[in-house]
Amino acid sequence: MKKFFTIVGLVIIGITLLYFVTIYYVSYSKGYRAGELVKFSHKGWVFKTWEGELSVGVSESQRFVFSVESGEKEIIQQLIDKQGKKVKLTYKERIGTFPWLGDTKYYITKVEEPMK
């Protein structure tokens, strides 16, 4: 009986570990968005995360909402400096997220000025 519970416990730990690794390292998609950076803030009650909005069209409904991991200091500073300006963002979309990483599944990996 003890062996059974040990095996079940190890299987549960293995599945949980596989879930966390998959969420963090596996990208569902990668892409680019360009537009005007209208919002970038550090927010949260328990976990403070960096969240932003990019206006990609004429109307309010055409917004791209994204997150930036706290360890990406250079990207965070670039976005703070470029608020209100046109930017091109490279992102990766994860299949899920954790509360300490951000509110969205879209994570910025690079910030550029768009070509004119």
PDB file as gemmi writes it, atoms N, CA and C in Angstrom:
CRYST1    1.000    1.000    1.000  90.00  90.00  90.00 P 1                      
ATOM      1  N   MET A   1       0.820  -1.198   0.000  1.00  0.00           N  
ATOM      2  CA  MET A   1       0.000   0.000   0.000  1.00  0.00           C  
ATOM      3  C   MET A   1       0.869   1.268   0.000  1.00  0.00           C  
ATOM      4  N   LYS A   2       1.967   1.203   0.756  1.00  0.00           N  
ATOM      5  CA  LYS A   2       2.874   2.341   0.824  1.00  0.00           C  
ATOM      6  C   LYS A   2       3.493   2.619  -0.543  1.00  0.00           C  
ATOM      7  N   LYS A   3       3.818   1.569  -1.274  1.00  0.00           N  
ATOM      8  CA  LYS A   3       4.397   1.697  -2.605  1.00  0.00           C  
ATOM      9  C   LYS A   3       3.400   2.358  -3.568  1.00  0.00           C  
ATOM     10  N   PHE A   4       2.141   2.000  -3.450  1.00  0.00           N  
ATOM     11  CA  PHE A   4       1.080   2.575  -4.291  1.00  0.00           C  
ATOM     12  C   PHE A   4       0.995   4.086  -4.092  1.00  0.00           C  
ATOM     13  N   PHE A   5       0.960   4.549  -2.843  1.00  0.00           N  
ATOM     14  CA  PHE A   5       0.864   5.979  -2.557  1.00  0.00           C  
ATOM     15  C   PHE A   5       2.128   6.721  -3.003  1.00  0.00           C  
ATOM     16  N   THR A   6       3.259   6.085  -2.907  1.00  0.00           N  
ATOM     17  CA  THR A   6       4.505   6.691  -3.382  1.00  0.00           C  
ATOM     18  C   THR A   6       4.451   6.894  -4.897  1.00  0.00           C  
ATOM     19  N   ILE A   7       3.982   5.885  -5.616  1.00  0.00           N  
ATOM     20  CA  ILE A   7       3.879   5.982  -7.073  1.00  0.00           C  
ATOM     21  C   ILE A   7       2.863   7.050  -7.464  1.00  0.00           C  
ATOM     22  N   VAL A   8       1.704   7.056  -6.807  1.00  0.00           N  
ATOM     23  CA  VAL A   8       0.679   8.066  -7.098  1.00  0.00           C  
ATOM     24  C   VAL A   8       1.219   9.459  -6.809  1.00  0.00           C  
ATOM     25  N   GLY A   9       1.924   9.629  -5.702  1.00  0.00           N  
ATOM     26  CA  GLY A   9       2.510  10.927  -5.352  1.00  0.00           C  
ATOM     27  C   GLY A   9       3.529  11.386  -6.380  1.00  0.00           C  
ATOM     28  N   LEU A  10       4.374  10.474  -6.838  1.00  0.00           N  
ATOM     29  CA  LEU A  10       5.376  10.817  -7.849  1.00  0.00           C  
ATOM     30  C   LEU A  10       4.721  11.163  -9.186  1.00  0.00           C  
ATOM     31  N   VAL A  11       3.666  10.463  -9.545  1.00  0.00           N  
ATOM     32  CA  VAL A  11       2.947  10.770 -10.782  1.00  0.00           C  
ATOM     33  C   VAL A  11       2.319  12.156 -10.697  1.00  0.00           C  
ATOM     34  N   ILE A  12       1.711  12.485  -9.575  1.00  0.00           N  
ATOM     35  CA  ILE A  12       1.101  13.814  -9.392  1.00  0.00           C  
ATOM     36  C   ILE A  12       2.165  14.900  -9.461  1.00  0.00           C  
ATOM     37  N   ILE A  13       3.290  14.693  -8.806  1.00  0.00           N  
ATOM     38  CA  ILE A  13       4.387  15.668  -8.846  1.00  0.00           C  
ATOM     39  C   ILE A  13       4.912  15.807 -10.273  1.00  0.00           C  
ATOM     40  N   GLY A  14       5.059  14.686 -10.984  1.00  0.00           N  
ATOM     41  CA  GLY A  14       5.541  14.723 -12.365  1.00  0.00           C  
ATOM     42  C   GLY A  14       4.593  15.471 -13.292  1.00  0.00           C  
ATOM     43  N   ILE A  15       3.299  15.230 -13.161  1.00  0.00           N  
ATOM     44  CA  ILE A  15       2.314  15.924 -13.990  1.00  0.00           C  
ATOM     45  C   ILE A  15       2.309  17.419 -13.681  1.00  0.00           C  
ATOM     46  N   THR A  16       2.380  17.769 -12.409  1.00  0.00           N  
ATOM     47  CA  THR A  16       2.419  19.184 -12.016  1.00  0.00           C  
ATOM     48  C   THR A  16       3.670  19.866 -12.570  1.00  0.00           C  
ATOM     49  N   LEU A  17       4.797  19.223 -12.450  1.00  0.00           N  
ATOM     50  CA  LEU A  17       6.050  19.770 -12.973  1.00  0.00           C  
ATOM     51  C   LEU A  17       5.983  19.930 -14.489  1.00  0.00           C  
ATOM     52  N   LEU A  18       5.446  18.940 -15.182  1.00  0.00           N  
ATOM     53  CA  LEU A  18       5.293  19.011 -16.631  1.00  0.00           C  
ATOM     54  C   LEU A  18       4.375  20.168 -17.035  1.00  0.00           C  
ATOM     55  N   TYR A  19       3.298  20.382 -16.269  1.00  0.00           N  
ATOM     56  CA  TYR A  19       2.374  21.495 -16.537  1.00  0.00           C  
ATOM     57  C   TYR A  19       3.105  22.837 -16.414  1.00  0.00           C  
ATOM     58  N   PHE A  20       3.838  23.037 -15.320  1.00  0.00           N  
ATOM     59  CA  PHE A  20       4.548  24.298 -15.107  1.00  0.00           C  
ATOM     60  C   PHE A  20       5.605  24.536 -16.181  1.00  0.00           C  
ATOM     61  N   VAL A  21       6.358  23.511 -16.533  1.00  0.00           N  
ATOM     62  CA  VAL A  21       7.393  23.645 -17.557  1.00  0.00           C  
ATOM     63  C   VAL A  21       6.767  23.964 -18.911  1.00  0.00           C  
ATOM     64  N   THR A  22       5.662  23.302 -19.234  1.00  0.00           N  
ATOM     65  CA  THR A  22       4.980  23.553 -20.508  1.00  0.00           C  
ATOM     66  C   THR A  22       4.464  24.976 -20.581  1.00  0.00           C  
ATOM     67  N   ILE A  23       3.805  25.452 -19.533  1.00  0.00           N  
ATOM     68  CA  ILE A  23       3.265  26.811 -19.524  1.00  0.00           C  
ATOM     69  C   ILE A  23       4.392  27.829 -19.687  1.00  0.00           C  
ATOM     70  N   TYR A  24       5.505  27.633 -19.009  1.00  0.00           N  
ATOM     71  CA  TYR A  24       6.561  28.635 -19.016  1.00  0.00           C  
ATOM     72  C   TYR A  24       7.417  28.607 -20.288  1.00  0.00           C  
ATOM     73  N   TYR A  25       7.766  27.436 -20.789  1.00  0.00           N  
ATOM     74  CA  TYR A  25       8.735  27.355 -21.875  1.00  0.00           C  
ATOM     75  C   TYR A  25       8.157  27.139 -23.275  1.00  0.00           C  
ATOM     76  N   VAL A  26       6.932  26.625 -23.377  1.00  0.00           N  
ATOM     77  CA  VAL A  26       6.371  26.316 -24.692  1.00  0.00           C  
ATOM     78  C   VAL A  26       5.580  27.517 -25.210  1.00  0.00           C  
ATOM     79  N   SER A  27       5.927  27.988 -26.398  1.00  0.00           N  
ATOM     80  CA  SER A  27       5.205  29.096 -27.024  1.00  0.00           C  
ATOM     81  C   SER A  27       4.122  28.551 -27.939  1.00  0.00           C  
ATOM     82  N   TYR A  28       2.931  29.121 -27.834  1.00  0.00           N  
ATOM     83  CA  TYR A  28       1.845  28.754 -28.728  1.00  0.00           C  
ATOM     84  C   TYR A  28       2.048  29.433 -30.076  1.00  0.00           C  
ATOM     85  N   SER A  29       2.455  30.709 -30.025  1.00  0.00           N  
ATOM     86  CA  SER A  29       2.734  31.434 -31.260  1.00  0.00           C  
ATOM     87  C   SER A  29       3.735  32.552 -30.978  1.00  0.00           C  
ATOM     88  N   LYS A  30       4.297  33.087 -32.059  1.00  0.00           N  
ATOM     89  CA  LYS A  30       5.189  34.241 -31.988  1.00  0.00           C  
ATOM     90  C   LYS A  30       4.749  35.204 -33.068  1.00  0.00           C  
ATOM     91  N   GLY A  31       4.936  36.497 -32.826  1.00  0.00           N  
ATOM     92  CA  GLY A  31       4.512  37.444 -33.847  1.00  0.00           C  
ATOM     93  C   GLY A  31       4.934  38.865 -33.535  1.00  0.00           C  
ATOM     94  N   TYR A  32       4.361  39.798 -34.311  1.00  0.00           N  
ATOM     95  CA  TYR A  32       4.694  41.214 -34.207  1.00  0.00           C  
ATOM     96  C   TYR A  32       3.406  42.018 -34.176  1.00  0.00           C  
ATOM     97  N   ARG A  33       3.429  43.116 -33.463  1.00  0.00           N  
ATOM     98  CA  ARG A  33       2.337  44.083 -33.477  1.00  0.00           C  
ATOM     99  C   ARG A  33       2.963  45.463 -33.490  1.00  0.00           C  
ATOM    100  N   ALA A  34       2.346  46.357 -34.247  1.00  0.00           N  
ATOM    101  CA  ALA A  34       2.829  47.731 -34.310  1.00  0.00           C  
ATOM    102  C   ALA A  34       1.663  48.659 -34.043  1.00  0.00           C  
ATOM    103  N   GLY A  35       1.948  49.754 -33.375  1.00  0.00           N  
ATOM    104  CA  GLY A  35       0.921  50.738 -33.067  1.00  0.00           C  
ATOM    105  C   GLY A  35       1.444  51.739 -32.061  1.00  0.00           C  
ATOM    106  N   GLU A  36       0.517  52.473 -31.475  1.00  0.00           N  
ATOM    107  CA  GLU A  36       0.876  53.490 -30.491  1.00  0.00           C  
ATOM    108  C   GLU A  36       0.766  52.906 -29.091  1.00  0.00           C  
ATOM    109  N   LEU A  37       1.831  53.039 -28.324  1.00  0.00           N  
ATOM    110  CA  LEU A  37       1.840  52.559 -26.945  1.00  0.00           C  
ATOM    111  C   LEU A  37       1.038  53.533 -26.096  1.00  0.00           C  
ATOM    112  N   VAL A  38      -0.150  53.124 -25.666  1.00  0.00           N  
ATOM    113  CA  VAL A  38      -1.033  54.035 -24.945  1.00  0.00           C  
ATOM    114  C   VAL A  38      -1.013  53.823 -23.436  1.00  0.00           C  
ATOM    115  N   LYS A  39      -0.540  52.665 -22.989  1.00  0.00           N  
ATOM    116  CA  LYS A  39      -0.533  52.413 -21.548  1.00  0.00           C  
ATOM    117  C   LYS A  39       0.550  51.403 -21.213  1.00  0.00           C  
ATOM    118  N   PHE A  40       1.278  51.679 -20.136  1.00  0.00           N  
ATOM    119  CA  PHE A  40       2.255  50.728 -19.613  1.00  0.00           C  
ATOM    120  C   PHE A  40       2.360  50.974 -18.125  1.00  0.00           C  
ATOM    121  N   SER A  41       2.033  49.977 -17.316  1.00  0.00           N  
ATOM    122  CA  SER A  41       2.001  50.191 -15.867  1.00  0.00           C  
ATOM    123  C   SER A  41       2.455  48.958 -15.099  1.00  0.00           C  
ATOM    124  N   HIS A  42       2.863  49.207 -13.875  1.00  0.00           N  
ATOM    125  CA  HIS A  42       3.284  48.178 -12.931  1.00  0.00           C  
ATOM    126  C   HIS A  42       2.150  48.031 -11.936  1.00  0.00           C  
ATOM    127  N   LYS A  43       1.411  46.915 -11.990  1.00  0.00           N  
ATOM    128  CA  LYS A  43       0.206  46.828 -11.167  1.00  0.00           C  
ATOM    129  C   LYS A  43       0.041  45.451 -10.554  1.00  0.00           C  
ATOM    130  N   GLY A  44      -0.855  45.372  -9.580  1.00  0.00           N  
ATOM    131  CA  GLY A  44      -1.184  44.105  -8.945  1.00  0.00           C  
ATOM    132  C   GLY A  44      -1.296  44.239  -7.448  1.00  0.00           C  
ATOM    133  N   TRP A  45      -2.108  43.373  -6.849  1.00  0.00           N  
ATOM    134  CA  TRP A  45      -2.284  43.376  -5.390  1.00  0.00           C  
ATOM    135  C   TRP A  45      -1.191  42.562  -4.713  1.00  0.00           C  
ATOM    136  N   VAL A  46      -1.080  41.323  -5.082  1.00  0.00           N  
ATOM    137  CA  VAL A  46      -0.094  40.438  -4.469  1.00  0.00           C  
ATOM    138  C   VAL A  46       1.158  40.351  -5.338  1.00  0.00           C  
ATOM    139  N   PHE A  47       0.943  40.085  -6.624  1.00  0.00           N  
ATOM    140  CA  PHE A  47       2.051  39.985  -7.574  1.00  0.00           C  
ATOM    141  C   PHE A  47       2.046  41.220  -8.461  1.00  0.00           C  
ATOM    142  N   LYS A  48       3.081  42.039  -8.369  1.00  0.00           N  
ATOM    143  CA  LYS A  48       3.210  43.226  -9.216  1.00  0.00           C  
ATOM    144  C   LYS A  48       3.746  42.800 -10.578  1.00  0.00           C  
ATOM    145  N   THR A  49       2.987  43.090 -11.620  1.00  0.00           N  
ATOM    146  CA  THR A  49       3.392  42.720 -12.970  1.00  0.00           C  
ATOM    147  C   THR A  49       3.347  43.943 -13.879  1.00  0.00           C  
ATOM    148  N   TRP A  50       4.095  43.889 -14.963  1.00  0.00           N  
ATOM    149  CA  TRP A  50       4.120  44.967 -15.948  1.00  0.00           C  
ATOM    150  C   TRP A  50       3.119  44.647 -17.049  1.00  0.00           C  
ATOM    151  N   GLU A  51       2.147  45.536 -17.246  1.00  0.00           N  
ATOM    152  CA  GLU A  51       1.087  45.342 -18.226  1.00  0.00           C  
ATOM    153  C   GLU A  51       1.009  46.561 -19.138  1.00  0.00           C  
ATOM    154  N   GLY A  52       0.672  46.329 -20.405  1.00  0.00           N  
ATOM    155  CA  GLY A  52       0.583  47.431 -21.346  1.00  0.00           C  
ATOM    156  C   GLY A  52      -0.505  47.235 -22.374  1.00  0.00           C  
ATOM    157  N   GLU A  53      -0.809  48.336 -23.072  1.00  0.00           N  
ATOM    158  CA  GLU A  53      -1.787  48.325 -24.152  1.00  0.00           C  
ATOM    159  C   GLU A  53      -1.210  49.058 -25.351  1.00  0.00           C  
ATOM    160  N   LEU A  54      -1.433  48.475 -26.506  1.00  0.00           N  
ATOM    161  CA  LEU A  54      -0.987  49.045 -27.766  1.00  0.00           C  
ATOM    162  C   LEU A  54      -2.221  49.302 -28.617  1.00  0.00           C  
ATOM    163  N   SER A  55      -2.397  50.534 -29.072  1.00  0.00           N  
ATOM    164  CA  SER A  55      -3.499  50.864 -29.963  1.00  0.00           C  
ATOM    165  C   SER A  55      -3.073  50.495 -31.376  1.00  0.00           C  
ATOM    166  N   VAL A  56      -3.747  49.503 -31.962  1.00  0.00           N  
ATOM    167  CA  VAL A  56      -3.348  49.014 -33.281  1.00  0.00           C  
ATOM    168  C   VAL A  56      -4.320  49.432 -34.371  1.00  0.00           C  
ATOM    169  N   GLY A  57      -5.251  50.294 -34.027  1.00  0.00           N  
ATOM    170  CA  GLY A  57      -6.227  50.733 -35.020  1.00  0.00           C  
ATOM    171  C   GLY A  57      -6.834  52.063 -34.648  1.00  0.00           C  
ATOM    172  N   VAL A  58      -7.930  52.388 -35.301  1.00  0.00           N  
ATOM    173  CA  VAL A  58      -8.580  53.678 -35.108  1.00  0.00           C  
ATOM    174  C   VAL A  58      -9.507  53.654 -33.894  1.00  0.00           C  
ATOM    175  N   SER A  59     -10.191  52.553 -33.676  1.00  0.00           N  
ATOM    176  CA  SER A  59     -11.197  52.512 -32.611  1.00  0.00           C  
ATOM    177  C   SER A  59     -10.626  51.947 -31.312  1.00  0.00           C  
ATOM    178  N   GLU A  60     -11.369  52.143 -30.237  1.00  0.00           N  
ATOM    179  CA  GLU A  60     -10.955  51.645 -28.918  1.00  0.00           C  
ATOM    180  C   GLU A  60     -10.902  50.119 -28.873  1.00  0.00           C  
ATOM    181  N   SER A  61     -11.674  49.468 -29.727  1.00  0.00           N  
ATOM    182  CA  SER A  61     -11.742  48.009 -29.674  1.00  0.00           C  
ATOM    183  C   SER A  61     -10.506  47.337 -30.278  1.00  0.00           C  
ATOM    184  N   GLN A  62      -9.685  48.081 -30.963  1.00  0.00           N  
ATOM    185  CA  GLN A  62      -8.502  47.509 -31.586  1.00  0.00           C  
ATOM    186  C   GLN A  62      -7.274  47.764 -30.713  1.00  0.00           C  
ATOM    187  N   ARG A  63      -7.242  47.058 -29.601  1.00  0.00           N  
ATOM    188  CA  ARG A  63      -6.143  47.177 -28.641  1.00  0.00           C  
ATOM    189  C   ARG A  63      -5.465  45.837 -28.483  1.00  0.00           C  
ATOM    190  N   PHE A  64      -4.166  45.866 -28.344  1.00  0.00           N  
ATOM    191  CA  PHE A  64      -3.379  44.672 -28.066  1.00  0.00           C  
ATOM    192  C   PHE A  64      -2.885  44.806 -26.634  1.00  0.00           C  
ATOM    193  N   VAL A  65      -3.332  43.917 -25.773  1.00  0.00           N  
ATOM    194  CA  VAL A  65      -2.969  43.947 -24.352  1.00  0.00           C  
ATOM    195  C   VAL A  65      -1.858  42.923 -24.141  1.00  0.00           C  
ATOM    196  N   PHE A  66      -0.808  43.328 -23.424  1.00  0.00           N  
ATOM    197  CA  PHE A  66       0.366  42.469 -23.268  1.00  0.00           C  
ATOM    198  C   PHE A  66       0.966  42.593 -21.879  1.00  0.00           C  
ATOM    199  N   SER A  67       1.878  41.674 -21.582  1.00  0.00           N  
ATOM    200  CA  SER A  67       2.618  41.669 -20.321  1.00  0.00           C  
ATOM    201  C   SER A  67       4.112  41.639 -20.624  1.00  0.00           C  
ATOM    202  N   VAL A  68       4.901  42.038 -19.633  1.00  0.00           N  
ATOM    203  CA  VAL A  68       6.355  41.953 -19.724  1.00  0.00           C  
ATOM    204  C   VAL A  68       6.841  41.322 -18.426  1.00  0.00           C  
ATOM    205  N   GLU A  69       7.687  40.305 -18.538  1.00  0.00           N  
ATOM    206  CA  GLU A  69       8.216  39.668 -17.340  1.00  0.00           C  
ATOM    207  C   GLU A  69       9.107  40.649 -16.579  1.00  0.00           C  
ATOM    208  N   SER A  70       9.063  40.592 -15.256  1.00  0.00           N  
ATOM    209  CA  SER A  70       9.806  41.530 -14.409  1.00  0.00           C  
ATOM    210  C   SER A  70      11.310  41.484 -14.634  1.00  0.00           C  
ATOM    211  N   GLY A  71      11.838  40.367 -15.060  1.00  0.00           N  
ATOM    212  CA  GLY A  71      13.274  40.231 -15.296  1.00  0.00           C  
ATOM    213  C   GLY A  71      13.766  40.930 -16.553  1.00  0.00           C  
ATOM    214  N   GLU A  72      12.862  41.353 -17.412  1.00  0.00           N  
ATOM    215  CA  GLU A  72      13.224  42.002 -18.682  1.00  0.00           C  
ATOM    216  C   GLU A  72      13.402  43.511 -18.477  1.00  0.00           C  
ATOM    217  N   LYS A  73      14.423  43.892 -17.741  1.00  0.00           N  
ATOM    218  CA  LYS A  73      14.647  45.295 -17.359  1.00  0.00           C  
ATOM    219  C   LYS A  73      14.819  46.216 -18.567  1.00  0.00           C  
ATOM    220  N   GLU A  74      15.554  45.764 -19.578  1.00  0.00           N  
ATOM    221  CA  GLU A  74      15.802  46.599 -20.757  1.00  0.00           C  
ATOM    222  C   GLU A  74      14.500  46.868 -21.519  1.00  0.00           C  
ATOM    223  N   ILE A  75      13.674  45.843 -21.687  1.00  0.00           N  
ATOM    224  CA  ILE A  75      12.393  46.006 -22.384  1.00  0.00           C  
ATOM    225  C   ILE A  75      11.475  46.926 -21.589  1.00  0.00           C  
ATOM    226  N   ILE A  76      11.439  46.761 -20.275  1.00  0.00           N  
ATOM    227  CA  ILE A  76      10.598  47.618 -19.426  1.00  0.00           C  
ATOM    228  C   ILE A  76      11.009  49.076 -19.587  1.00  0.00           C  
ATOM    229  N   GLN A  77      12.311  49.359 -19.543  1.00  0.00           N  
ATOM    230  CA  GLN A  77      12.781  50.743 -19.679  1.00  0.00           C  
ATOM    231  C   GLN A  77      12.469  51.303 -21.062  1.00  0.00           C  
ATOM    232  N   GLN A  78      12.631  50.489 -22.105  1.00  0.00           N  
ATOM    233  CA  GLN A  78      12.305  50.945 -23.457  1.00  0.00           C  
ATOM    234  C   GLN A  78      10.823  51.314 -23.560  1.00  0.00           C  
ATOM    235  N   LEU A  79       9.951  50.508 -22.976  1.00  0.00           N  
ATOM    236  CA  LEU A  79       8.517  50.787 -23.045  1.00  0.00           C  
ATOM    237  C   LEU A  79       8.148  52.026 -22.228  1.00  0.00           C  
ATOM    238  N   ILE A  80       8.793  52.223 -21.102  1.00  0.00           N  
ATOM    239  CA  ILE A  80       8.554  53.434 -20.301  1.00  0.00           C  
ATOM    240  C   ILE A  80       8.953  54.667 -21.115  1.00  0.00           C  
ATOM    241  N   ASP A  81      10.087  54.592 -21.792  1.00  0.00           N  
ATOM    242  CA  ASP A  81      10.579  55.723 -22.580  1.00  0.00           C  
ATOM    243  C   ASP A  81       9.729  55.995 -23.820  1.00  0.00           C  
ATOM    244  N   LYS A  82       9.077  54.995 -24.361  1.00  0.00           N  
ATOM    245  CA  LYS A  82       8.346  55.139 -25.624  1.00  0.00           C  
ATOM    246  C   LYS A  82       6.833  55.298 -25.446  1.00  0.00           C  
ATOM    247  N   GLN A  83       6.373  55.537 -24.231  1.00  0.00           N  
ATOM    248  CA  GLN A  83       4.936  55.707 -24.024  1.00  0.00           C  
ATOM    249  C   GLN A  83       4.400  56.865 -24.851  1.00  0.00           C  
ATOM    250  N   GLY A  84       3.288  56.628 -25.555  1.00  0.00           N  
ATOM    251  CA  GLY A  84       2.691  57.635 -26.408  1.00  0.00           C  
ATOM    252  C   GLY A  84       3.277  57.685 -27.804  1.00  0.00           C  
ATOM    253  N   LYS A  85       4.251  56.837 -28.085  1.00  0.00           N  
ATOM    254  CA  LYS A  85       4.902  56.827 -29.396  1.00  0.00           C  
ATOM    255  C   LYS A  85       4.577  55.536 -30.146  1.00  0.00           C  
ATOM    256  N   LYS A  86       4.874  55.542 -31.433  1.00  0.00           N  
ATOM    257  CA  LYS A  86       4.699  54.351 -32.262  1.00  0.00           C  
ATOM    258  C   LYS A  86       5.825  53.362 -31.963  1.00  0.00           C  
ATOM    259  N   VAL A  87       5.462  52.098 -31.806  1.00  0.00           N  
ATOM    260  CA  VAL A  87       6.438  51.044 -31.549  1.00  0.00           C  
ATOM    261  C   VAL A  87       6.051  49.781 -32.312  1.00  0.00           C  
ATOM    262  N   LYS A  88       7.056  48.938 -32.531  1.00  0.00           N  
ATOM    263  CA  LYS A  88       6.828  47.607 -33.085  1.00  0.00           C  
ATOM    264  C   LYS A  88       7.261  46.621 -32.001  1.00  0.00           C  
ATOM    265  N   LEU A  89       6.348  45.759 -31.583  1.00  0.00           N  
ATOM    266  CA  LEU A  89       6.613  44.808 -30.519  1.00  0.00           C  
ATOM    267  C   LEU A  89       6.696  43.396 -31.070  1.00  0.00           C  
ATOM    268  N   THR A  90       7.698  42.668 -30.633  1.00  0.00           N  
ATOM    269  CA  THR A  90       7.804  41.247 -30.926  1.00  0.00           C  
ATOM    270  C   THR A  90       7.314  40.533 -29.668  1.00  0.00           C  
ATOM    271  N   TYR A  91       6.436  39.546 -29.860  1.00  0.00           N  
ATOM    272  CA  TYR A  91       5.867  38.870 -28.701  1.00  0.00           C  
ATOM    273  C   TYR A  91       5.857  37.365 -28.887  1.00  0.00           C  
ATOM    274  N   LYS A  92       5.690  36.671 -27.756  1.00  0.00           N  
ATOM    275  CA  LYS A  92       5.417  35.244 -27.788  1.00  0.00           C  
ATOM    276  C   LYS A  92       4.133  35.025 -26.992  1.00  0.00           C  
ATOM    277  N   GLU A  93       3.313  34.129 -27.490  1.00  0.00           N  
ATOM    278  CA  GLU A  93       2.063  33.803 -26.815  1.00  0.00           C  
ATOM    279  C   GLU A  93       2.219  32.440 -26.158  1.00  0.00           C  
ATOM    280  N   ARG A  94       1.978  32.413 -24.881  1.00  0.00           N  
ATOM    281  CA  ARG A  94       2.028  31.144 -24.152  1.00  0.00           C  
ATOM    282  C   ARG A  94       0.639  30.521 -24.121  1.00  0.00           C  
ATOM    283  N   ILE A  95       0.581  29.236 -23.841  1.00  0.00           N  
ATOM    284  CA  ILE A  95      -0.728  28.579 -23.800  1.00  0.00           C  
ATOM    285  C   ILE A  95      -1.459  28.865 -22.495  1.00  0.00           C  
ATOM    286  N   GLY A  96      -0.770  29.432 -21.547  1.00  0.00           N  
ATOM    287  CA  GLY A  96      -1.363  29.812 -20.266  1.00  0.00           C  
ATOM    288  C   GLY A  96      -0.431  30.775 -19.560  1.00  0.00           C  
ATOM    289  N   THR A  97      -0.789  31.135 -18.341  1.00  0.00           N  
ATOM    290  CA  THR A  97       0.056  32.051 -17.587  1.00  0.00           C  
ATOM    291  C   THR A  97      -0.050  31.748 -16.101  1.00  0.00           C  
ATOM    292  N   PHE A  98       0.812  32.365 -15.334  1.00  0.00           N  
ATOM    293  CA  PHE A  98       0.786  32.293 -13.881  1.00  0.00           C  
ATOM    294  C   PHE A  98       0.598  33.703 -13.349  1.00  0.00           C  
ATOM    295  N   PRO A  99      -0.028  33.864 -12.189  1.00  0.00           N  
ATOM    296  CA  PRO A  99      -0.285  35.212 -11.670  1.00  0.00           C  
ATOM    297  C   PRO A  99       0.973  36.054 -11.462  1.00  0.00           C  
ATOM    298  N   TRP A 100       2.102  35.438 -11.183  1.00  0.00           N  
ATOM    299  CA  TRP A 100       3.333  36.202 -10.939  1.00  0.00           C  
ATOM    300  C   TRP A 100       4.044  36.600 -12.229  1.00  0.00           C  
ATOM    301  N   LEU A 101       3.589  36.104 -13.382  1.00  0.00           N  
ATOM    302  CA  LEU A 101       4.202  36.473 -14.650  1.00  0.00           C  
ATOM    303  C   LEU A 101       3.477  37.613 -15.347  1.00  0.00           C  
ATOM    304  N   GLY A 102       2.161  37.654 -15.245  1.00  0.00           N  
ATOM    305  CA  GLY A 102       1.403  38.701 -15.921  1.00  0.00           C  
ATOM    306  C   GLY A 102      -0.050  38.335 -16.086  1.00  0.00           C  
ATOM    307  N   ASP A 103      -0.859  39.309 -16.517  1.00  0.00           N  
ATOM    308  CA  ASP A 103      -2.298  39.105 -16.680  1.00  0.00           C  
ATOM    309  C   ASP A 103      -2.663  38.486 -18.020  1.00  0.00           C  
ATOM    310  N   THR A 104      -1.791  38.579 -19.007  1.00  0.00           N  
ATOM    311  CA  THR A 104      -2.123  38.110 -20.347  1.00  0.00           C  
ATOM    312  C   THR A 104      -1.250  36.924 -20.733  1.00  0.00           C  
ATOM    313  N   LYS A 105      -1.543  36.347 -21.890  1.00  0.00           N  
ATOM    314  CA  LYS A 105      -0.727  35.257 -22.432  1.00  0.00           C  
ATOM    315  C   LYS A 105       0.313  35.784 -23.411  1.00  0.00           C  
ATOM    316  N   TYR A 106       0.312  37.093 -23.670  1.00  0.00           N  
ATOM    317  CA  TYR A 106       1.231  37.697 -24.634  1.00  0.00           C  
ATOM    318  C   TYR A 106       2.378  38.379 -23.897  1.00  0.00           C  
ATOM    319  N   TYR A 107       3.612  37.945 -24.167  1.00  0.00           N  
ATOM    320  CA  TYR A 107       4.794  38.473 -23.488  1.00  0.00           C  
ATOM    321  C   TYR A 107       5.740  39.090 -24.502  1.00  0.00           C  
ATOM    322  N   ILE A 108       6.124  40.326 -24.237  1.00  0.00           N  
ATOM    323  CA  ILE A 108       6.981  41.077 -25.155  1.00  0.00           C  
ATOM    324  C   ILE A 108       8.418  40.598 -25.018  1.00  0.00           C  
ATOM    325  N   THR A 109       9.054  40.347 -26.175  1.00  0.00           N  
ATOM    326  CA  THR A 109      10.451  39.899 -26.184  1.00  0.00           C  
ATOM    327  C   THR A 109      11.387  40.914 -26.826  1.00  0.00           C  
ATOM    328  N   LYS A 110      10.826  41.911 -27.554  1.00  0.00           N  
ATOM    329  CA  LYS A 110      11.664  42.909 -28.217  1.00  0.00           C  
ATOM    330  C   LYS A 110      10.827  44.142 -28.534  1.00  0.00           C  
ATOM    331  N   VAL A 111      11.454  45.317 -28.420  1.00  0.00           N  
ATOM    332  CA  VAL A 111      10.810  46.588 -28.735  1.00  0.00           C  
ATOM    333  C   VAL A 111      11.642  47.299 -29.792  1.00  0.00           C  
ATOM    334  N   GLU A 112      10.964  47.780 -30.858  1.00  0.00           N  
ATOM    335  CA  GLU A 112      11.654  48.494 -31.930  1.00  0.00           C  
ATOM    336  C   GLU A 112      10.815  49.699 -32.346  1.00  0.00           C  
ATOM    337  N   GLU A 113      11.469  50.619 -33.044  1.00  0.00           N  
ATOM    338  CA  GLU A 113      10.721  51.698 -33.685  1.00  0.00           C  
ATOM    339  C   GLU A 113      10.267  51.180 -35.040  1.00  0.00           C  
ATOM    340  N   PRO A 114       8.998  51.431 -35.405  1.00  0.00           N  
ATOM    341  CA  PRO A 114       8.519  50.909 -36.694  1.00  0.00           C  
ATOM    342  C   PRO A 114       9.186  51.621 -37.856  1.00  0.00           C  
ATOM    343  N   MET A 115       9.261  50.914 -38.989  1.00  0.00           N  
ATOM    344  CA  MET A 115       9.828  51.516 -40.196  1.00  0.00           C  
ATOM    345  C   MET A 115       8.847  52.561 -40.733  1.00  0.00           C  
ATOM    346  N   LYS A 116       9.386  53.604 -41.290  1.00  0.00           N  
ATOM    347  CA  LYS A 116       8.526  54.675 -41.785  1.00  0.00           C  
ATOM    348  C   LYS A 116       8.297  54.538 -43.254  1.00  0.00           C  
TER     349      LYS A 116                                                      
END                                                                             
